[in-house]
Structures are given as C-alpha cells and as structure tokens.
C-alpha cells in the first residue's frame, strides 16, 4: 500500500511523507524477498532429505 502512495504524496508536495512511504515499501519488499529465499532453501533442503531417504 505504501508503494502506491509515493507518487501521489510527492506530487502533493508531501516530500517527507513520500520518503517515509518509499522506505516502508522498500523494507516490505526486502522482507518479502528474504522470506521467499528462505522458503526456497527450506523446500530444496527438505526435498533433498526426502530424496536421500528413499
């Protein structure tokens, strides 16, 4: 939601709020990326353990 507000806030001359929304959007994006990477690693690890136990 923050990413959608950045341009509108910037155009409305709300530069501080725009920067804050931009940082929040960046942080959520990085958190999502980290969770995705961890999920892929867990799935690959789990699959390899199951494959080796067959």
N, C-alpha and C positions, 0 to 999 in steps of 0.2 A: 504494500500500500504506500509505503514511503517513496518508492521509486516513481510512482505516478504523480506525486505531489511536487517533485523537484522543479520541473519546468514551470509549472503554474506559479509556484512561490517565487521563483527567480523573476518571472515576467511581472509579478505584482510588487517587485522591489523589496521582497522579504528575503534578502540575501542570507541573513543569519539562519533563519528557519530553513531555507533551501539547503544550506550546507549541512545542517543537522539532519535533515531528511536524507540527504545524499549519503552521509556517513552511516546512518541507520540501515539504509538499503544495501550499502557495501558490506556491512557487518553481517546482515542476514544472508547475503549471497555467499560470503566466505564460510559462514556456519553451515549452510546447506551443502556447499562443496565438500567440506570436511566430513560431514555426516555421510555423504554419498561415497566418498573414498573409503571410509571405514567400513561401510556396508559392503562394498565390493570386496575388500580384503577379507572380511569375515566370511562371505559367501564362497570365495575361492578357497580359503583355508578349510572351511567346513566340507566343501566338495572334495578336496584332495584327501582329507581324512577318511571320508566315507568310501572313496575310490580305493584307497590303500587297504581298507578293512574287508574288502570283498573277497 
